[in-house]
């Protein structure tokens, strides 16, 4: 989830991948710790998870790609300091929250969506010189969110092992998304993501239980 550009980079893919994993896993957390994927679950969690990914990640990315090829993206949006995909995804997150409310959807999914909104907000409101790196910010949030979700949806001890592996992989992925920023800046962005995105998720996750 980065700027609409023709060049491919790991940093533009990693944020979307970790948030997609969180959105897919979250609806299964409603089944209770260690039971969601180990027992026969209905199709509803899959529908919520896949639908959320399509709505807030795939759709804005695809739309921006089409508009970018046609040259229809406004220069004012391009100069906003964050990618237009992020702007579109942030708006669609609010739509998803309304759907969860209206359809009595999984509160655990809402917790992930609020964490995304909190993370998006940091990239929108902070001054350009202090703005966190989006891939590092997403990985920082994922270090908190994905282990909790994996622990919740997998039976022990697989859940604990998967949670540990996910935390290590997310932390190690900072090496893959390293850009022109210093390591101190990347680490600070990841820390902010863990505190803000991860913190919002934990608070709402605890409330949903």
Buried (B, 14 or more C-beta within 10 A) or exposed (E): BBBBEEEEBBBBBBBBBBBBBBBBBBBBBBBEBBBBBBEEBEEEBEEBBBBBBEBBBBBBBEBBBEBBEEEEBEEEBEEBEBBBBBBBBBEBBEEBBEBBEEEEBBBBBBBBBBBBBBBBEBBEEEEEEEBBBBBBBBBBBBBBBBBBBBBBBBBEEBBBEBBEEBBEBBBEBBEEBBEEBEEEBBBBBBBBBBBBBBBBBBEBBEEBE
